Amino acid sequence: MKKYLEGLVFGVTGLLIGMSCWSIAAGTNTYQLQVTAPVVSGTRYANFTAASSVINTQEGFIAGVFCASASSTPTLQFYDYASASVSSVLTGVFTPAAATYYVLPFHYNNGLYVATGGTINCTVSYQ
């Protein structure tokens, strides 16, 4: 129960911090949400380039992933396991865009594995 509550607090905190920057265009009534990366103490980072990788082999939380570059039909998919397993899919396959941060406030139990396709250079932040 404690791990569940910690995950819930981490996810909510990550969402609130990650989506807390609003801007107003001068002279208009246009509001724009500026997504920012969640900042949580104890967060670790792992960079991967165009190769599927084991990010973590223990229980934890993923905050998000920043894709610095992406080309040649890039894809990402995260698993709640130390390898790709159909029964442990954490996210569906998605196509990342270069210079984009994706907020992914998910809890994983068995490890964190990322399957990649195409040519990418990404950094995942996790606890």
Secondary structure, DSSP 4 states (H G I P E B T S, - for coil): -HHHHHHHHHHHHHHHHHT-EEEE-TTS--EEEE------TT-EEEEE-SS-EEEESSSEEEEEEEEEEEEEEEEEEEESSSS--GGGBSS--B-PPTTEEEEEEEEESS-EEEEEEEEEEEEEEE-
